[in-house]
Amino acid sequence: MLDAKIEQAVPAWTTVSKILYVPHNEKEYREAVRLLDSLIDTIGEDETHPLAPLMEILGILIEKYEDEHVPEITSI
């Protein structure tokens, strides 16, 4: 039996999963970055904005992808 909070989330997940996902390839990564940029433009520094948690989570997922797939630039 699903937790009541999870049951409430099921109907919304179809929509939310289009913008909140773990990027697994370059195309998904670029789309996630585009979405994050859009959120940053909308939210700015307003930590009380209702979408601020989404911006934070998407940023963490992008950072994870970069840590695993984007080589670090080293200075000579």
Secondary structure, 3 states (H helix, E strand, C coil): CCCHHHHHHHHHHHHHCCCCCCCCCHHHHHHHHHHHHHHHHHHCCCCCCCCHHHHHHHHHHHHHHHHHHCCCCCCC
